[in-house]
Amino acid sequence: MRRTFSFVPFVVAFIVLTGTPAKVKEITHREATPATRVEIEAGAKPSEVLLPEPGKTGPLSLEEAIAKRRSVREFKDDPVRLIELSQLLWAAQGITGEDGFKRAAPSAGAKYPLEIFVVAGRVDGLTSGIYHYEPDSHSLTAVKLGDFREELCGEALGQKWVEEASLSIVIAAVYERTMEKYGERGVRYVHMEVGFVAENIYLQTESLALGTTFVGAFSDGGVKKLLKMDGMEPLGIMPVGVKQQ
Ligand SMILES: Cc1cc2nc3c(=O)[nH]c(=O)nc-3n(C[C@H](O)[C@H](O)[C@H](O)COP(=O)(O)O)c2cc1C
């Protein structure tokens, strides 16, 4: 039998790890878009990007963050930094329990049905692409590389803030994890959990002087196809960028 050898995982790992970090002031929307699009082959070892350690203190009190939170739909061209993305993902689904299991947002029966994706287009220190967040290792694995914000915007009925934001966090759910224990009632628990995660992201963006909006209007099938989701349903898109003051 002839053995085949695929270079794709190595090429992807190289691009992800050496992706030219964006320079804050010089960057423009177009310059930040790499031309290369790389599909990750099914079964290929995923390329992993370890995220910087998130902080546990911040400049804004919880009360100030709640008071200032608004849905933001206009963003500057400045990129979001990798440390900020790390902080947002930690707030969404990061492991916070000393047992190494429990997460930042509550979950019925600690079943953790939610999966988090990032569609990154202008993140300083991260190659543009679609990534899946791994809470256990606080890392990202690449789904595909390239700037897919325009396509995501198309799937979100052309809401332009999805294309203009530096990145979008996409919240998806594997309903069975919760329904196994709670039956039909599990559906409402999953939807409640999306709300907890989204509010954590809203408050964390406020604390980082970034902005976001929860977007619920999108094509389920289109988002699933674009993000190569298998066995899960997309439930929310949160475009994130540096907000206009
Ligand atoms: C479930 C849900 C779905 C939403 N969907 C969208 C959306 O598709 N597009 C959008 O621009 N805003 C969307 N929003 C944001 C609301 O428009 C916004 O929260 C509301 O106007 C109140 O403003 P505030 O968030 O600034 O307080 C959604 C909010 C929620 C809670």
PDBQT file of the ligand as one rigid body, heavy atoms in Angstrom, charges set to zero:
ROOT
HETATM    1  C1  LIG A 301     -31.738  37.913  21.810  1.00  0.00    +0.000 C 
HETATM    2  C2  LIG A 301     -31.208  39.201  21.210  1.00  0.00    +0.000 A 
HETATM    3  C3  LIG A 301     -31.043  39.283  19.835  1.00  0.00    +0.000 A 
HETATM    4  C4  LIG A 301     -30.504  40.442  19.268  1.00  0.00    +0.000 A 
HETATM    5  N1  LIG A 301     -30.269  40.475  17.921  1.00  0.00    +0.000 NA
HETATM    6  C5  LIG A 301     -29.694  41.580  17.371  1.00  0.00    +0.000 A 
HETATM    7  C6  LIG A 301     -29.356  41.604  15.984  1.00  0.00    +0.000 A 
HETATM    8  O1  LIG A 301     -29.563  40.654  15.233  1.00  0.00    +0.000 OA
HETATM    9  N2  LIG A 301     -28.761  42.719  15.504  1.00  0.00    +0.000 N 
HETATM   10  C7  LIG A 301     -28.472  43.802  16.297  1.00  0.00    +0.000 A 
HETATM   11  O2  LIG A 301     -27.914  44.774  15.784  1.00  0.00    +0.000 OA
HETATM   12  N3  LIG A 301     -28.780  43.812  17.615  1.00  0.00    +0.000 NA
HETATM   13  C8  LIG A 301     -29.380  42.729  18.170  1.00  0.00    +0.000 A 
HETATM   14  N4  LIG A 301     -29.638  42.702  19.528  1.00  0.00    +0.000 N 
HETATM   15  C9  LIG A 301     -29.265  43.865  20.380  1.00  0.00    +0.000 C 
HETATM   16  C10 LIG A 301     -30.485  44.703  20.790  1.00  0.00    +0.000 C 
HETATM   17  O3  LIG A 301     -30.926  45.451  19.679  1.00  0.00    +0.000 OA
HETATM   18  C11 LIG A 301     -30.071  45.645  21.948  1.00  0.00    +0.000 C 
HETATM   19  O4  LIG A 301     -29.695  44.883  23.058  1.00  0.00    +0.000 OA
HETATM   20  C12 LIG A 301     -31.202  46.571  22.336  1.00  0.00    +0.000 C 
HETATM   21  O5  LIG A 301     -31.428  47.546  21.346  1.00  0.00    +0.000 OA
HETATM   22  C13 LIG A 301     -30.938  47.302  23.666  1.00  0.00    +0.000 C 
HETATM   23  O6  LIG A 301     -29.800  48.118  23.565  1.00  0.00    +0.000 OA
HETATM   24  P1  LIG A 301     -28.514  47.946  24.520  1.00  0.00    +0.000 P 
HETATM   25  O7  LIG A 301     -28.012  46.514  24.353  1.00  0.00    +0.000 OA
HETATM   26  O8  LIG A 301     -27.529  48.948  24.009  1.00  0.00    +0.000 OA
HETATM   27  O9  LIG A 301     -28.937  48.204  25.925  1.00  0.00    +0.000 OA
HETATM   28  C14 LIG A 301     -30.188  41.553  20.104  1.00  0.00    +0.000 A 
HETATM   29  C15 LIG A 301     -30.355  41.444  21.482  1.00  0.00    +0.000 A 
HETATM   30  C16 LIG A 301     -30.837  40.286  22.032  1.00  0.00    +0.000 A 
HETATM   31  C17 LIG A 301     -30.964  40.200  23.541  1.00  0.00    +0.000 C 
ENDROOT
TORSDOF 0
